[in-house]
Amino acid sequence: MAARVPLVALTAGEPAGIGPDLCVLAARKSRPGRIVILGDPAVLRERARTRGVAFDAPDYGPHRQPRSRHDR
């Protein structure tokens, strides 16, 4: 039987708070699973830009699997 890969959902929370920053930083770390960030993509990109952090997260939809870092 194949091992199941954990799926972790992070909510960005209030756009003016620290949540978007934490999501951007958390997405950069390599983890044994998939991370889905629930938040406004424009806010996340802007927050990454202001921090000087590269951030490339594909959109996630109910009928599409998120691609992993290794699929790029």
C-alpha positions, 0 to 999 in steps of 0.5 A, spaced: 500 500 500 502 506 498 503 511 503 499 517 503 502 524 502 499 529 508 495 535 505 495 541 509 491 547 508 494 554 511 489 560 511 492 567 510 487 570 515 486 578 515 490 581 509 493 586 513 495 582 518 501 577 519 498 571 516 500 572 509 507 573 511 507 567 514 504 563 509 509 565 504 515 563 508 511 557 510 510 555 503 518 556 501 520 550 506 520 543 504 515 539 507 513 531 507 506 533 504 502 538 500 501 545 502 494 549 500 494 556 502 487 559 502 488 566 501 488 572 496 493 570 491 495 578 489 496 579 497 500 573 497 504 575 491 505 582 494 507 580 501 512 576 498 515 582 493 515 586 499 519 581 503 524 580 497 522 573 497 521 569 491 514 566 491 511 561 485 504 558 488 500 555 482 492 556 483 489 550 486 482 548 484 477 542 486 478 538 480 486 539 479 491 537 484 496 542 486 503 541 483 509 539 487 516 543 487 518 537 484 514 538 478 516 544 476 
